[in-house]
Amino acid sequence: MLTNELINNNIPRLQLQDTVSKALQLINDFKLTHLPVISEEKYLGLISEEDLLDISDDKLPVEVLQQHFIHTSVAHNVHFLNAVNYSIQYDSNVVPVVKADNEFAGVITNNDLLKTLGNFSGANEIGGIIVLEMERIHFAISEISRIVESNDCTILHMNTTTHPVTGMLTVTLHINKKEIAAVVATFERYEYQVQYHFGIENFENEIDTNYRHLMNYLDL
């Protein structure tokens, strides 16, 4: 999905002549961390609530804060993950989107990004989760896929992250079935380190444990 497909047209934008008071009121009303500032449909930058609060005279125009504007943005025709990265980098819950020649297209909100990320990661699909840890040199997508598919399962989504200190790779697999005990056992048989897993067997184990505790209590 591209960024222009996620633009939220309900989010207001500021002009340079708008007062600090108006900007703060809009930020409060829409529960935002930043607001875009434009001039003649050109994007000038994001202004933060924090910088606005530093102005003692809230009747001044936001123009006085131009040196604090965040001038960067994302293009309207790039993958939405670029907007996710922008939100993280600038700690903003709105991401400005521009067309050619810095023409302002609108903003993407964090709520819309979160929904899109959920769909992108397959969070709306029922299934199990398996998390593996390994050295990067041992990471082979083909072998991991083969192990999963050998148990009549399919990988819905795969995500990798690297530990900043150890350099170990964490591989998170979202499987299309919740009955993943056989898949976990196969990974362990091939000497993969399974950090943890979540599937239907967890619930069955919990029920079994609770049942045994109840029986032990009744025997007292």
C-alpha positions as CSV (number, residue, x, y, z in Angstrom):
1,M,0.0,0.0,0.0
2,L,1.3,3.5,-0.9
3,T,1.2,6.5,1.4
4,N,-1.3,8.4,-0.8
5,E,-3.9,5.7,0.0
6,L,-3.7,6.4,3.7
7,I,-4.1,10.2,3.8
8,N,-6.5,11.5,6.4
9,N,-8.2,14.6,5.1
10,N,-9.8,15.4,8.4
11,I,-6.6,16.6,10.0
12,P,-6.2,20.4,9.9
13,R,-3.2,22.3,8.6
14,L,-1.8,25.7,9.7
15,Q,-0.8,28.8,7.8
16,L,2.1,30.9,8.9
17,Q,-0.3,33.7,10.1
18,D,-2.3,31.4,12.4
19,T,-1.7,32.1,16.1
20,V,0.1,29.9,18.5
21,S,-3.2,29.8,20.5
22,K,-5.1,28.4,17.5
23,A,-2.4,25.8,16.8
24,L,-2.5,24.6,20.4
25,Q,-6.3,24.4,20.4
26,L,-6.3,22.3,17.2
27,I,-3.6,20.0,18.7
28,N,-5.7,19.6,21.8
29,D,-8.9,19.0,19.9
30,F,-7.5,16.4,17.5
31,K,-5.1,14.9,20.1
32,L,-2.0,15.4,18.0
33,T,1.7,15.9,18.7
34,H,2.4,18.0,15.6
35,L,0.6,19.9,12.9
36,P,1.6,20.6,9.4
37,V,2.2,24.2,8.3
38,I,1.7,25.1,4.6
39,S,1.8,28.2,2.4
40,E,0.1,28.4,-0.9
41,E,-0.3,24.6,-0.8
42,K,3.4,24.1,-0.3
43,Y,4.6,22.1,2.7
44,L,6.7,24.2,5.0
45,G,7.1,21.7,7.9
46,L,5.7,20.2,11.1
47,I,5.4,22.2,14.3
48,S,5.3,20.4,17.6
49,E,3.1,21.0,20.6
50,E,6.3,21.2,22.7
51,D,7.7,24.1,20.7
52,L,4.3,25.9,20.7
53,L,4.1,25.7,24.5
54,D,7.5,27.4,24.8
55,I,6.0,30.6,23.4
56,S,4.9,32.9,26.2
57,D,2.7,35.0,24.0
58,D,0.1,32.7,22.4
59,K,-1.2,35.6,20.2
60,L,2.0,35.4,18.1
61,P,1.8,33.7,14.7
62,V,3.4,30.3,14.2
63,E,5.7,32.0,11.7
64,V,8.0,32.9,14.7
65,L,8.8,29.2,15.1
66,Q,10.0,28.5,11.6
67,Q,13.4,27.6,12.8
68,H,11.9,24.7,14.8
69,F,9.9,23.3,11.9
70,I,10.5,19.7,10.9
71,H,11.0,20.2,7.2
72,T,11.2,16.6,6.1
73,S,8.2,14.6,4.8
74,V,7.4,11.4,2.8
75,A,6.5,11.2,-0.8
76,H,3.0,10.4,-1.9
77,N,4.0,7.4,-4.0
78,V,6.2,5.3,-1.7
79,H,5.4,2.3,0.5
80,F,3.6,3.0,3.7
81,L,6.5,1.6,5.8
82,N,8.3,4.8,5.0
83,A,5.6,6.6,6.9
84,V,6.0,4.2,9.8
85,N,9.7,4.9,9.9
86,Y,9.1,8.7,9.8
87,S,6.7,8.5,12.8
88,I,9.2,6.6,14.8
89,Q,12.1,8.9,13.8
90,Y,10.3,12.1,14.7
91,D,8.1,10.8,17.5
92,S,5.1,12.2,15.7
93,N,1.5,10.8,15.5
94,V,1.0,12.5,12.1
95,V,3.2,12.0,9.0
96,P,3.2,14.7,6.3
97,V,2.9,13.5,2.7
98,V,3.9,15.6,-0.3
99,K,3.6,15.4,-4.1
100,A,6.1,16.7,-6.6
101,D,7.6,20.2,-6.0
102,N,6.8,19.9,-2.3
103,E,3.0,20.3,-2.9
104,F,1.2,19.3,0.3
105,A,-1.0,16.2,-0.1
106,G,-2.1,15.7,3.5
107,V,-1.1,13.7,6.6
108,I,-1.3,10.1,7.7
109,T,-2.2,9.4,11.3
110,N,-0.7,6.8,13.6
111,N,-4.1,5.2,14.0
112,D,-4.3,4.6,10.3
113,L,-0.7,3.3,10.2
114,L,-1.4,0.9,13.0
115,K,-4.4,-0.5,11.3
116,T,-2.5,-0.9,8.1
117,L,0.4,-2.5,9.9
118,G,-1.9,-5.0,11.5
119,N,-3.3,-6.0,8.1
120,F,0.2,-6.1,6.6
121,S,1.5,-8.4,9.3
122,G,-1.5,-10.7,9.2
123,A,-2.6,-9.8,12.7
124,N,-6.2,-10.3,11.6
125,E,-5.5,-13.9,10.6
126,I,-6.1,-16.7,13.0
127,G,-3.0,-18.7,13.6
128,G,-0.1,-19.5,15.8
129,I,3.2,-17.7,16.6
130,I,6.6,-19.2,16.7
131,V,9.7,-17.2,17.7
132,L,13.2,-18.5,16.8
133,E,16.6,-17.1,17.7
134,M,19.7,-17.8,15.6
135,E,22.9,-16.4,14.3
136,R,22.4,-14.5,11.1
137,I,24.6,-16.9,9.1
138,H,22.2,-19.7,9.9
139,F,19.1,-17.8,8.7
140,A,17.7,-19.6,5.6
141,I,14.2,-18.7,4.5
142,S,13.9,-21.8,2.3
143,E,14.7,-24.2,5.1
144,I,12.4,-22.5,7.6
145,S,9.6,-22.6,5.0
146,R,10.3,-26.2,4.3
147,I,10.0,-27.1,8.0
148,V,6.7,-25.3,8.3
149,E,5.2,-26.7,5.1
150,S,6.3,-30.2,6.0
151,N,3.7,-30.0,8.7
152,D,0.9,-28.9,6.3
153,C,1.2,-25.3,7.5
154,T,1.8,-22.0,5.7
155,I,3.8,-19.0,6.9
156,L,1.4,-16.0,6.8
157,H,4.0,-13.5,7.9
158,M,7.7,-13.5,8.8
159,N,9.5,-10.8,10.6
160,T,13.2,-10.5,11.6
161,T,14.9,-8.3,14.1
162,T,18.6,-8.1,15.2
163,H,19.6,-7.8,18.9
164,P,21.6,-4.6,19.2
165,V,24.1,-6.1,21.6
166,T,24.4,-9.8,20.8
167,G,23.7,-9.5,17.1
168,M,21.5,-12.6,17.3
169,L,18.6,-12.7,14.9
170,T,15.1,-13.1,16.1
171,V,12.7,-14.6,13.6
172,T,9.0,-14.4,14.3
173,L,6.7,-16.7,12.3
174,H,2.9,-16.3,12.0
175,I,1.5,-19.7,11.0
176,N,-1.9,-20.3,9.5
177,K,-2.8,-22.9,12.1
178,K,-3.0,-22.7,15.9
179,E,-2.1,-26.3,16.3
180,I,1.6,-25.7,16.1
181,A,3.0,-28.4,18.5
182,A,4.2,-30.5,15.6
183,V,5.9,-27.5,13.9
184,V,7.7,-26.5,17.1
185,A,8.8,-30.1,17.6
186,T,10.2,-30.2,14.0
187,F,12.2,-27.0,14.6
188,E,13.6,-28.4,17.8
189,R,14.5,-31.6,16.0
190,Y,16.5,-29.6,13.5
191,E,18.2,-27.9,16.5
192,Y,16.6,-24.5,16.1
193,Q,16.3,-22.5,19.3
194,V,12.6,-21.8,19.9
195,Q,12.3,-18.9,22.2
196,Y,8.6,-19.2,22.7
197,H,5.4,-20.0,20.8
198,F,1.7,-19.3,21.1
199,G,-0.9,-21.7,19.7
200,I,-3.9,-23.8,20.7
201,E,-1.8,-26.3,22.6
202,N,-1.0,-23.5,25.1
203,F,-4.7,-23.3,26.0
204,E,-5.1,-27.0,26.1
205,N,-2.1,-27.3,28.5
206,E,-3.6,-24.6,30.7
207,I,-6.9,-26.4,30.9
208,D,-5.1,-29.7,31.7
209,T,-3.0,-28.0,34.4
210,N,-6.1,-26.3,36.0
211,Y,-8.0,-29.6,35.9
212,R,-5.1,-31.4,37.7
213,H,-5.0,-28.7,40.3
214,L,-8.7,-29.0,40.9
215,M,-8.4,-32.8,41.2
216,N,-5.5,-32.4,43.7
217,Y,-7.6,-29.9,45.7
218,L,-10.6,-32.3,45.8
219,D,-8.4,-35.1,47.1
220,L,-7.4,-33.1,50.1
